[in-house]
Amino acid sequence: MRSRLTAVMLGALAVGPSVATAQQTAQPAEAELPAVDVVQETPVQKAARAKKKAVAVSPLSSAPATTVAPSSSAGTAGTASAGTGTDGGLAPPATVPSAVTNVTDTQIEREGTSSVQQALQQNVPGIIISDAAGNPARAEVSYRGFDASPVSGRSQGVAVYQNGVRINEAFGDTVQWDVLPSNAIASMSVVANNPSFGLNALGGAISILMKDGFSYQGAEVDVMAGSFGRYQIGVQAGASSGNASIYVATEGIKEDGFRDFSETEVKRFYGDIGLKGSMAELHFSLTAAKNEFGATAAAPIELLRRSWSNTFTSPQTTNLEVLMPTISGTVKATNTLSFSGVGYYRSYKNAVVDGNVTELEECDDGGVERLCSDEPDNFIRNAVTGALLEADDFPEPLGSIERLNTKSDSWGGVIEGQEKSPLFNRPNLFIAGVSYDHGRSNYKTSSELGQLGPKYVVTGSGVTIRDEENELAPRDLDSENTYWGLYFSNALDITDRLTVTVGGRYNNATIKLHDNTNDFPDLNATNTYERFNPQAGLNYKLMRGLSIFGGYSESNRAPTPAELGCAEPTNPCLIESFLTDDPPLDQVVGRTAEVGLRGQGTYMGGQYTWGAGLFRTLAEDDILPVTVTSGGASRIFFVNAGDTLRQGVELSTTYETRKWSVYGTYAFVDATLDSCDDPSGECAFLEAGDRLPGIPRHRFKAGFDYWLTSKWKFGADVVAASNSPYFPNEVSEDEGLSAFLPGYARVDLHTSYDITDNVQVYGLVKNLFNQKYGLYGTYFEADEVPDLSGPGFTDPRTMSPSMPFAAYGGVKVKF
């Protein structure tokens, strides 16, 4: 089917003048306007350009029939227009029946450090970031209490799309934010309450639209340097000639990091070649990255009090490679009917080296002191020779180095049709599509015995180990997952004020696991999940610039291969990654309802937007990680912990004049265990009514920009969050210790000056007041871990520290 569609598109490319099509979501009728025409934009210029950015209402909602302007030029009002609006003006744009926030390339550029996660946090009320990975470049995004994280074991619940391709990785549904060149992103839409985005969209979806040579013309070089040995360069260039275009972007980042052993090196690329005619548009694109991280993770609080740069157990490194070519296009079949499609291949390689404290100890074997695991007769062997290990051969304190290697190849695509002919003589938009995603992964792990030395650096012995019960035995697992879905939605303008949207999606997921070692026959299993998820909602225009919306939808998440392979409570997996057994897990079903108001207008010469909404998502049979510790080593297993509830309020507002702009957002996210089916009344160390770990209830963001002169701009941003529960385990209820990671408030500054129309200098200050706070918190067994630089650990809490005060300066040159 895809080959016939491609042939039709190629034939249509030679017809004549261009029209806005699949990749041109952001610039439907005004694509001739360069994406960047000045170095320093005023608020009004920024607003004019932002209104050309599209919001997503389905995986491929980028054809002209669904291209509409966001209601907030700053992207912070939490709302955006979508629905039956068209580039041909058949009807005024209706609004989607849920919260949608659009983050523009201008806002990503404003953040300054090329962090996609930070840009999302600044501009989306319900988003906050945390840092279980221990490296700011690999921070995870939490939206309404659901995660899009690069770390396996988090509560993944946000589907992420790049140009219509679902980029949650095949093995664990993780999201590798660091592979996306931030300068190549045209816009990001954060969408709630829409099942069209398929599996894993419990909390919502993030749809990322990349630039191309039709939308961006010119060139830019951006060079920055600053604190902690950071050097950064970004280059992008785009051009079009007739019916063809080309766009390339690359970013390179190198940094020593603010903690010991936390070096970062990022090399990422995006390129696009486009062809278009009056009836079709076709694009070939490539995303590639090769990144290296010193991910130093959480450290004991007592250790961080001695020095904020201290780390706990290393080496901890991650080497990541991604290669993803895609082909996408749109054909205009009739004046009202168009077809869009995307096909992709994705290669993903992730190699992790992780030093740890070990749980091994001496035990007697008939007068011989050997090494054992947590049970006296669970002797440790050389995994290669099979020989039992003697304790005297390995000096204390003992440590271990785990090696985790994931290789995935995935491919698939989406085909979507959009029909905008009237229904009952009323404006109407009908969307239907089919998606297919197939992935094959190989996962290998091993544990090397070592010695724990100064600064908690583990030196390997060269001996790979296994134990009698195979808990520490090397793993070699193949997984194969096949996801496909059918979806539709219909938005009908019942009256000039009322738009009603109905839709739904059928998801089918098949996940196969095969153990290549023959040591774990229970891992060999096939699990199938399926479900139809409905959607219904409406938007009513109360008056000019003011509307009310409401909607209800359902969604589902199938367990990932990583979760299915580590779901046995009596045999948990070492450091979340050593697969052991495969009792079946149930899929998670989410039910979301929300209602809200949104408005926009002018006041005293300026433009304002605002939004207010309530949301409630009940996730039935939610899958949560349970962490336990033994001898200082962490183990994990996944369970259907019961029903979890995430509900709250989102508020946002912006105001802009030609001289200055200001924004503010607030979100209240109450995330709790709603019910627990376990007879003990405890699920994942939680009881009904307990708050879910790692989710702050209150999050506040605000900022301003002020044009001191026509060339000099100054601005500031504040991000504040309340406390959040530590990730609990069996020591989380120690008396006299707070079970909450403290809240924080951070202030950032930025300024820029245009030397000429094409040369700009700028400066950034992050964490102006040098606030020291945690971005992730968990526990360890303090009394069982040696303190190599102090009197001994007594506090079992650990956390990932925030980046302290940092300053950067750069030069941007445009051609």
C-alpha positions in Angstrom: 0.0 0.0 0.0 2.8 2.4 0.9 4.6 1.8 -2.5 1.4 2.7 -4.4 1.0 5.8 -2.3 4.6 6.8 -3.0 4.2 6.4 -6.7 1.1 8.6 -6.7 3.0 11.3 -4.8 6.0 11.2 -7.1 3.7 11.6 -10.0 2.0 14.6 -8.5 5.2 16.4 -7.5 5.7 17.7 -11.0 2.3 19.4 -11.4 3.1 22.9 -10.3 3.2 25.5 -7.5 3.5 24.3 -4.0 0.9 24.0 -1.3 1.2 23.4 2.4 1.3 19.6 3.1 2.4 17.0 5.6 5.7 18.5 6.7 4.3 22.0 6.3 2.1 21.8 9.3 3.6 24.9 10.8 3.1 27.1 7.8 -0.1 26.2 5.9 -0.7 29.2 3.7 2.2 31.5 4.7 5.1 29.1 4.0 6.8 31.8 2.0 7.6 33.7 5.2 11.1 32.7 6.4 11.0 31.0 9.8 13.7 33.4 11.1 13.8 36.8 9.6 15.4 38.8 12.4 17.9 38.1 15.1 15.8 39.8 17.8 12.0 39.3 17.6 9.6 41.6 19.4 6.7 40.0 21.1 4.3 40.9 18.3 6.7 39.5 15.7 7.0 36.3 17.8 3.3 36.0 18.1 2.8 36.4 14.3 5.2 33.6 13.7 4.0 31.4 16.5 0.5 31.4 15.0 1.8 29.6 12.0 2.7 26.6 14.2 0.3 23.7 14.1 -1.0 21.6 17.0 -1.4 17.9 16.7 -4.8 16.2 17.0 -3.6 12.8 15.6 -0.2 11.2 14.8 -0.3 12.7 11.3 -2.5 15.7 11.9 -0.3 17.9 9.8 -2.2 18.3 6.5 -3.9 21.7 5.8 -7.2 20.4 7.0 -6.0 20.3 10.6 -3.6 23.1 10.5 -4.7 25.9 12.8 -3.2 28.6 15.0 -2.5 28.2 18.7 -4.4 30.6 20.8 -1.3 31.4 22.8 1.6 32.9 20.9 3.8 32.1 23.9 2.6 28.6 24.2 1.8 28.9 27.9 -1.9 29.3 27.9 -2.4 25.6 27.9 -4.8 25.7 24.9 -4.7 25.7 21.2 -7.1 25.7 18.3 -7.7 22.7 16.2 -10.5 20.8 14.6 -12.4 21.8 11.5 -10.4 24.9 10.7 -8.9 24.8 7.2 -6.5 26.8 5.1 -9.3 27.4 2.7 -11.5 29.1 5.2 -14.4 26.7 5.1 -15.2 27.4 8.7 -13.7 29.3 11.7 -11.2 27.1 13.5 -12.9 25.1 16.3 -11.0 24.0 19.4 -10.1 20.5 20.5 -12.0 19.3 23.5 -8.9 19.0 25.7 -5.9 20.9 26.8 -3.2 21.4 24.1 -0.1 23.5 24.6 2.1 24.4 21.7 5.8 25.1 22.3 7.5 27.0 19.5 11.1 27.0 18.2 11.3 30.6 19.6 10.6 29.3 23.1 13.2 26.4 22.7 15.7 29.0 21.6 14.8 31.2 24.5 15.7 28.5 27.0 19.3 28.7 25.7 21.0 25.4 26.6 19.5 23.2 23.9 17.5 21.2 26.5 14.2 20.1 25.0 13.1 19.0 28.5 13.7 22.4 30.0 11.8 24.1 27.3 8.8 21.8 27.9 9.0 22.4 31.6 9.1 26.2 31.2 6.1 26.4 28.9 3.7 23.6 29.8 1.8 24.0 33.1 1.5 20.2 33.9 5.2 19.3 33.1 8.0 19.0 35.6 11.3 17.3 35.1 13.3 15.0 37.4 16.6 13.3 37.0 16.8 9.6 37.9 19.6 9.2 35.4 21.9 11.7 37.1 22.7 13.8 34.1 20.7 16.9 33.1 20.9 16.0 29.4 19.0 12.8 30.2 16.3 14.3 32.5 12.9 12.8 32.3 9.7 14.7 31.5 6.7 14.1 33.9 3.3 15.3 32.5 0.4 15.2 35.0 2.3 12.5 36.9 3.1 10.3 33.9 6.6 9.9 32.6 8.5 10.1 29.4 11.9 9.0 30.7 15.1 7.6 29.3 15.4 5.4 32.4 13.8 1.9 32.4 11.7 1.4 35.4 9.9 4.7 35.5 6.1 4.9 35.1 6.1 5.5 31.4 2.8 7.0 30.3 3.4 9.6 27.6 3.6 8.7 23.9 6.2 10.8 22.0 6.1 11.3 18.2 8.6 12.9 15.9 7.0 13.8 12.5 4.4 11.2 13.1 6.8 8.4 14.2 6.4 7.0 17.7 9.9 7.3 19.2 9.3 5.4 22.5 11.9 2.7 22.3 10.9 -0.8 21.5 12.3 -2.6 24.6 11.2 -0.3 27.5 9.1 2.5 26.0 11.8 4.9 27.1 12.3 8.2 25.4 15.8 9.4 24.4 15.4 13.2 24.5 19.1 13.8 24.0 19.1 12.5 20.4 16.9 15.4 19.1 18.8 18.5 17.9 16.9 21.3 19.6 17.7 23.8 16.8 15.9 21.5 14.3 12.6 21.5 16.1 9.8 23.7 14.6 7.3 23.1 17.4 6.1 20.7 20.0 2.4 20.0 20.9 1.6 18.6 24.3 -1.8 16.9 23.9 -4.0 15.5 26.6 -7.1 13.3 26.5 -6.7 11.8 22.9 -6.6 8.0 22.3 -5.6 8.6 18.6 -1.9 8.6 19.8 -2.1 4.9 20.6 -0.3 2.9 23.3 1.3 4.6 26.3 -0.7 7.8 26.0 -2.2 7.5 29.5 -1.2 11.0 30.5 -1.1 12.3 27.0 1.2 12.7 24.0 4.0 15.0 22.8 4.1 15.5 19.0 7.3 17.0 17.7 7.4 18.7 14.3 10.9 19.2 12.7 11.9 21.9 10.4 12.5 21.6 6.6 13.9 23.7 3.8 10.5 25.0 2.8 9.8 26.4 6.3 13.4 27.4 7.2 15.6 29.3 4.7 19.0 30.7 5.6 21.7 29.6 7.9 22.7 30.0 11.5 25.8 29.2 13.6 25.4 29.3 17.4 28.5 29.0 19.6 28.2 28.9 23.4 30.6 28.2 26.4 30.4 28.5 30.1 30.4 26.8 33.5 31.6 23.3 34.2 33.7 23.2 31.0 30.7 23.4 28.7 31.3 24.0 25.0 28.4 23.9 22.6 27.9 24.6 18.9 24.8 24.4 16.8 24.5 24.8 13.0 21.5 24.8 10.8 20.8 25.7 7.2 17.8 25.4 4.9 17.1 26.3 1.3 14.5 25.7 -1.4 14.5 26.0 -5.1 11.3 25.5 -7.1 9.7 22.2 -5.9 12.7 21.0 -3.9 14.2 21.8 -0.5 17.0 20.8 1.8 17.5 21.3 5.5 20.3 20.2 7.8 20.9 20.8 11.5 23.6 19.5 13.9 24.5 20.1 17.5 27.6 19.2 19.4 27.9 19.6 23.2 30.8 18.8 25.5 30.8 19.3 29.3 32.7 18.2 32.3 29.6 18.3 34.5 29.2 19.7 38.0 29.7 16.3 39.7 32.6 14.0 39.6 32.7 11.5 36.7 29.8 13.3 34.9 31.3 14.2 31.6 28.9 14.6 28.7 29.5 14.5 24.9 26.6 14.9 22.5 26.7 14.7 18.8 23.3 14.8 17.0 22.1 15.5 13.5 18.8 16.0 11.6 18.4 16.4 7.9 15.5 16.6 5.5 15.1 16.6 1.7 11.7 17.7 0.4 9.8 17.6 -2.9 6.4 19.2 -3.5 3.9 20.1 -6.1 0.3 21.3 -6.1 -1.1 17.9 -5.3 1.6 16.2 -3.2 4.6 16.6 -1.0 7.3 14.1 -0.2 10.1 14.2 2.4 13.1 12.0 3.2 14.7 12.7 6.6 17.4 11.3 8.8 17.9 11.5 12.6 21.3 10.4 13.9 23.0 10.7 17.3 26.1 9.3 19.1 26.2 10.4 22.7 28.2 9.5 25.8 27.2 10.3 29.3 28.7 10.1 32.8 25.4 9.4 34.5 26.2 9.6 38.2 22.7 9.1 39.7 21.6 9.5 43.2 24.0 9.8 46.2 23.5 9.6 49.9 22.4 12.9 51.4 25.2 12.8 54.0 27.7 12.5 51.1 26.3 15.5 49.3 26.4 17.6 52.4 30.2 17.2 52.4 30.4 18.2 48.8 27.7 18.8 46.2 29.9 17.3 43.5 30.3 13.9 45.3 29.1 10.8 43.6 28.3 7.3 44.9 29.6 4.2 43.1 31.0 4.6 39.7 31.8 4.0 36.8 28.3 4.9 35.7 28.4 5.6 31.9 25.9 5.4 29.1 26.8 5.2 25.4 23.9 5.8 23.1 23.6 5.5 19.3 20.4 6.2 17.2 19.9 6.1 13.5 16.4 6.8 12.1 15.6 7.4 8.4 12.0 8.2 7.5 9.9 8.9 4.4 6.7 10.8 4.7 4.3 12.6 2.4 0.8 13.8 1.6 -1.4 13.4 -1.4 -4.4 15.7 -2.1 -6.9 13.3 -3.7 -9.7 15.8 -4.0 -10.5 19.3 -2.8 -11.6 17.9 0.5 -9.8 14.6 0.8 -6.1 14.1 1.5 -3.9 11.1 2.5 -0.8 11.3 4.6 1.7 8.6 5.4 5.1 8.0 7.1 7.4 5.0 7.2 10.5 4.6 9.3 13.3 2.4 10.4 15.0 3.0 13.8 18.3 1.5 15.1 18.9 1.9 18.8 22.0 0.9 20.7 22.5 1.5 24.4 25.5 0.4 26.4 25.5 1.0 30.2 28.4 0.4 32.6 27.2 0.7 36.2 29.4 0.4 39.3 27.6 -0.7 42.5 27.9 -1.7 46.1 27.5 -5.5 46.2 25.4 -7.6 48.5 27.9 -10.4 48.5 29.4 -11.6 51.8 31.6 -14.3 53.2 30.1 -17.6 54.1 31.5 -20.9 55.4 31.6 -23.9 53.0 33.0 -26.8 55.1 35.8 -24.7 56.5 36.4 -22.7 53.3 35.4 -19.1 53.3 33.5 -18.5 50.1 31.4 -15.7 48.7 27.7 -15.9 48.9 24.7 -13.8 47.9 21.9 -13.0 50.3 21.5 -16.6 51.5 24.2 -18.7 53.1 24.1 -21.6 50.5 23.8 -19.3 47.5 27.5 -19.6 46.5 29.1 -17.4 43.9 30.8 -18.9 40.8 32.9 -17.7 38.0 30.3 -17.4 35.2 32.9 -18.5 32.6 34.7 -21.4 34.3 32.0 -22.4 36.8 34.5 -22.4 39.7 33.4 -21.4 43.2 34.9 -18.1 44.4 36.9 -17.9 47.6 36.6 -14.8 49.7 40.3 -14.4 50.3 40.9 -13.9 46.6 38.9 -10.6 46.5 39.8 -7.8 48.8 37.1 -5.9 50.6 35.1 -3.7 50.4 33.5 -5.5 47.6 31.7 -3.9 44.7 30.4 -4.9 41.3 30.3 -3.6 37.8 27.1 -4.3 35.9 27.1 -4.1 32.1 23.8 -3.7 30.3 23.5 -3.7 26.5 20.4 -3.1 24.5 20.2 -3.3 20.7 16.8 -2.7 19.0 15.7 -2.5 15.4 12.2 -1.2 14.8 10.2 -0.2 11.8 6.7 0.7 10.9 4.5 3.5 9.7 1.2 5.3 9.7 -1.3 6.0 6.9 -4.0 8.5 7.6 -6.8 10.1 5.6 -8.6 13.4 6.2 -11.9 14.3 4.7 -13.2 17.9 5.3 -16.4 17.9 3.2 -19.5 19.2 5.0 -21.8 16.8 7.0 -25.5 17.8 7.2 -24.4 21.0 5.5 -22.2 21.8 8.4 -18.4 22.1 8.5 -16.9 18.7 9.4 -13.5 17.1 9.7 -13.1 13.3 9.6 -9.8 11.6 10.3 -9.0 7.9 10.1 -5.7 6.0 10.1 -3.9 2.8 10.7 -0.5 2.4 12.4 2.0 -0.5 12.6 5.1 -0.7 14.7 7.4 -3.7 15.0 10.5 -4.0 17.1 13.2 -6.6 17.8 15.5 -6.2 20.7 18.4 -8.1 22.2 19.2 -7.5 25.8 22.4 -8.7 27.5 23.6 -8.2 31.1 26.5 -9.3 33.2 28.0 -8.6 36.6 31.7 -8.4 37.3 33.1 -8.6 40.8 35.3 -5.7 41.9 36.7 -3.7 44.8 35.2 -0.5 46.1 37.9 2.2 46.3 38.3 5.9 47.0 35.4 8.1 45.9 33.4 4.9 45.6 35.0 3.9 42.3 34.7 0.2 41.6 37.7 -1.5 40.1 36.9 -4.7 38.3 38.5 -8.0 38.9 37.9 -9.4 35.5 35.7 -12.1 36.9 32.1 -12.3 35.6 30.0 -13.9 38.3 26.8 -16.0 38.7 25.2 -17.5 41.8 23.6 -20.9 42.4 20.1 -19.4 42.1 20.9 -17.6 38.9 19.9 -14.2 40.3 23.3 -12.8 39.2 23.8 -14.9 36.2 24.4 -13.2 32.8 21.3 -12.6 30.8 20.8 -12.8 27.0 17.2 -12.1 26.0 15.5 -11.5 22.7 12.2 -9.7 22.6 9.8 -9.0 19.7 6.9 -6.6 20.0 4.3 -5.9 17.4 1.9 -3.0 17.8 -0.9 -2.0 15.4 -3.9 0.2 15.7 -6.9 1.7 13.9 -8.2 5.1 14.9 -10.7 7.7 13.8 -12.1 11.0 14.9 -14.8 13.3 13.7 -15.2 17.0 14.6 -18.6 18.5 13.5 -19.7 22.1 13.9 -23.2 21.6 15.2 -23.7 25.3 15.2 -21.4 28.3 14.6 -20.5 28.1 18.3 -20.7 24.4 19.2 -18.2 21.7 17.9 -18.6 18.1 18.9 -15.8 15.6 18.6 -16.1 11.8 18.8 -13.5 9.2 18.0 -11.7 6.1 19.2 -8.8 3.8 18.6 -8.3 0.0 18.6 -4.9 -1.1 19.9 -3.4 -4.6 19.6 0.0 -5.5 21.1 1.9 -8.8 21.0 5.1 -9.2 23.0 7.3 -12.2 22.7 10.3 -13.0 25.0 12.9 -15.7 24.4 15.8 -16.6 26.7 19.0 -17.4 24.8 20.8 -18.8 27.8 18.3 -21.6 28.5 18.7 -20.8 32.2 15.4 -19.0 32.5 12.7 -21.0 30.7 10.0 -19.0 32.3 11.0 -16.0 30.3 9.9 -17.7 27.1 6.4 -16.4 26.7 4.1 -14.6 24.4 1.7 -12.0 25.7 -1.1 -10.3 23.8 -3.1 -7.2 24.7 -5.9 -5.5 22.9 -8.5 -2.8 23.6 -10.8 -0.2 22.0 -10.5 3.3 23.5 -13.3 5.8 22.9 -13.2 9.6 22.9 -16.0 12.2 23.1 -15.9 16.0 23.7 -17.2 19.4 22.8 -16.2 23.0 22.6 -18.6 25.9 22.9 -17.8 29.5 22.1 -19.4 31.6 24.8 -18.4 34.8 23.1 -15.7 36.2 21.0 -12.4 35.1 22.4 -13.9 32.9 25.1 -14.8 29.2 24.9 -15.5 26.3 27.2 -14.5 22.7 26.5 -14.9 19.3 28.0 -14.0 15.8 27.1 -13.7 12.1 28.1 -11.3 9.5 26.7 -9.8 6.2 27.5 -6.3 4.8 26.8 -4.2 1.8 27.5 -0.6 0.8 28.1 0.7 -2.7 27.4 3.5 -3.9 29.7 6.9 -3.4 28.0 9.3 -6.4 27.4 11.5 -5.0 30.2 8.6 -5.0 32.7 7.3 -8.5 31.6 10.8 -9.9 32.1 11.1 -8.6 35.7 7.8 -9.1 37.4 8.5 -11.8 40.1 8.4 -10.4 43.6 10.2 -13.4 45.1 13.0 -13.1 42.6 13.5 -9.3 41.9 16.0 -8.1 39.3 19.3 -6.5 40.2 19.4 -2.7 39.5 16.1 -2.9 37.5 17.7 -4.7 34.5 18.5 -8.3 35.3 15.5 -10.2 33.9 14.4 -13.2 35.9 10.9 -14.4 35.5 7.7 -13.7 33.5 4.5 -13.9 35.4 2.0 -12.0 33.2 1.2 -8.4 33.9 -2.2 -6.9 33.1 -2.4 -3.9 30.8 -3.0 -0.5 32.3 -6.3 1.2 31.3 -6.6 5.0 31.8 -9.9 6.9 31.9 -9.5 10.7 31.6 -12.1 13.5 31.9 -11.4 17.2 31.7 -13.2 20.5 31.5 -11.8 24.0 31.0 -12.1 27.6 29.8 -9.8 29.5 27.5 -9.7 33.0 26.2 -7.7 35.5 24.3 -8.0 39.1 23.3 -6.5 42.6 23.5 -6.2 45.0 26.4 -4.4 48.4 26.6 -2.5 47.8 23.4 -1.4 44.3 24.3 -2.4 40.8 23.6 -3.5 38.4 26.3 -4.3 34.7 26.6 -5.5 32.6 29.5 -6.6 29.1 30.2 -8.0 27.2 33.2 -8.8 23.5 33.4 -9.6 20.5 35.6 -8.5 17.0 34.8 -8.8 13.6 36.3 -7.1 10.3 35.1 -7.8 7.0 36.8 -5.3 4.3 35.7 -6.6 0.8 36.5 -4.0 -1.9 37.2 -1.2 0.6 37.0 2.3 -0.9 36.7 4.7 0.5 39.3 8.3 -0.4 40.1 9.0 -1.8 43.6 12.5 -1.2 44.8 14.0 -3.3 47.6 17.5 -3.2 49.0 19.8 -5.9 50.4 23.3 -5.4 51.5 23.3 -2.0 49.8 22.4 -3.3 46.4 19.1 -2.3 44.8 16.7 -4.8 43.2 13.5 -4.1 41.4 10.4 -5.8 40.2 7.2 -4.6 38.5 3.6 -5.2 39.8 0.1 -4.2 38.9 -0.1 -2.1 42.0 -3.8 -1.4 41.9 -5.6 1.8 40.6 -3.8 5.1 40.7 -5.5 8.5 40.4 -4.0 11.7 39.0 -6.2 14.7 39.2 -5.7 18.5 39.4 -5.9 22.0 38.1 -4.0 23.8 35.4 -4.0 27.6 35.1 -2.0 29.8 32.6 -1.9 33.3 31.3 0.2 35.5 29.0 0.3 39.2 28.2 2.4 40.9 25.4 3.1 44.3 24.2 5.7 45.6 21.7 7.9 46.5 24.7 7.5 43.6 27.1 5.9 40.2 27.7 5.0 38.2 30.8 3.7 34.7 31.4 2.7 32.6 34.4 1.4 29.0 34.9 0.3 27.0 37.9 -0.6 23.3 38.1 -1.9 21.2 41.0 -1.3 17.5 40.4 -2.6 15.2 43.1 -1.3 11.7 42.4 -2.3 8.9 44.7 -2.9 5.2 45.0 -6.6 5.1 44.6 -7.2 1.5 45.6 -5.2 -1.6 46.4 -6.4 -5.2 45.8 -3.8 -6.9 47.9 -5.3 -8.5 51.1 -2.5 -6.8 53.1 -3.8 -3.4 52.0 -0.4 -2.5 50.7 0.7 -2.3 47.1 4.2 -1.3 46.0 4.8 -0.2 49.6 1.8 2.1 49.3 -1.6 2.1 50.9 -4.8 3.6 49.4 -4.7 7.4 49.6 -0.9 7.5 49.7 0.8 9.9 47.3 2.7 8.4 44.4 6.5 8.9 44.7 8.4 11.5 42.7 5.4 13.7 41.8 5.2 17.2 43.3 1.6 18.5 43.9 2.3 22.1 43.2 4.3 23.5 40.2 4.6 27.2 39.3 6.4 28.8 36.4 6.6 32.5 35.5 8.8 34.8 33.4 9.1 38.0 31.5 11.0 39.6 28.6 11.7 43.3 28.5 13.2 45.2 25.5 15.5 47.7 27.1 16.2 49.1 23.6 15.2 47.9 20.1 18.4 45.7 20.2 18.8 44.7 23.8 16.5 42.3 25.6 16.5 41.1 29.2 14.4 38.4 30.8 14.0 36.0 33.7 12.2 32.8 34.5 11.3 31.0 37.7 10.4 27.4 38.2 9.1 26.2 41.6 7.8 22.9 42.8 6.6 21.6 46.1 7.9 18.5 47.9 7.5 15.0 46.5 7.6 11.6 48.2 10.8 9.6 48.0 10.6 6.4 46.0 9.6 4.1 48.8 11.0 0.8 50.0 11.1 -1.1 53.2 13.2 1.5 55.0 11.1 4.5 53.9 9.2 4.7 57.2 12.1 5.3 59.6 11.0 7.5 62.4 12.4 11.0 62.6 13.2 11.1 58.8 11.2 13.1 56.3 9.8 10.9 53.6 9.6 13.8 51.2 12.1 15.3 48.8 12.0 19.1 49.7 10.5 21.6 47.2 12.5 24.2 45.5 12.4 27.5 43.5 14.9 28.3 40.8 15.5 31.6 39.0 17.2 31.8 35.6 18.2 35.0 33.7 18.8 35.6 30.0 19.8 38.6 27.9 20.8 39.3 24.3 22.1 42.1 22.2 22.0 42.5 18.4 25.3 43.9 17.3 23.9 43.9 13.7 20.9 42.4 12.0 22.8 39.2 11.6 25.1 39.0 14.7 23.8 38.5 18.3 25.6 38.1 21.6 23.8 36.6 24.5 24.2 35.4 28.1 22.5 32.9 30.4 22.5 32.4 34.1 21.0 29.2 35.5 20.0 28.8 39.2 20.9 32.5 40.0 20.6 32.0 43.8 22.6 28.7 43.8 19.7 26.7 45.3 20.6 23.2 46.2 17.8 20.8 45.9 17.1 17.2 44.7 15.5 16.1 41.5 15.0 12.5 42.4 15.0 10.7 45.8 15.2 7.1 46.9 16.7 5.0 49.8 19.6 2.7 50.5 20.6 0.6 53.5 22.9 3.0 55.2 24.1 0.7 57.9 25.3 -1.9 55.4 27.3 0.4 53.1 30.9 1.4 54.1 31.5 5.1 54.4 34.9 5.5 52.8 35.2 9.2 53.6 33.5 9.7 57.0 32.3 8.2 60.3 29.6 6.1 58.8 26.2 6.5 57.1 23.1 6.8 59.3 20.6 8.5 56.9 19.1 6.0 54.3 18.0 8.8 51.9 19.7 9.5 48.6 19.0 12.1 45.9 20.1 13.3 42.5 21.4 16.9 43.1 20.4 19.9 41.0 22.8 21.8 39.0 24.2 24.7 41.0 24.8 28.3 39.8 26.0 28.3 36.1 26.7 31.0 33.6 27.1 30.8 29.8 27.8 33.2 27.0 27.4 32.8 23.3 27.4 34.3 19.8 24.8 33.7 17.2 25.4 34.5 13.5 22.7 34.3 10.8 23.1 34.4 7.1 
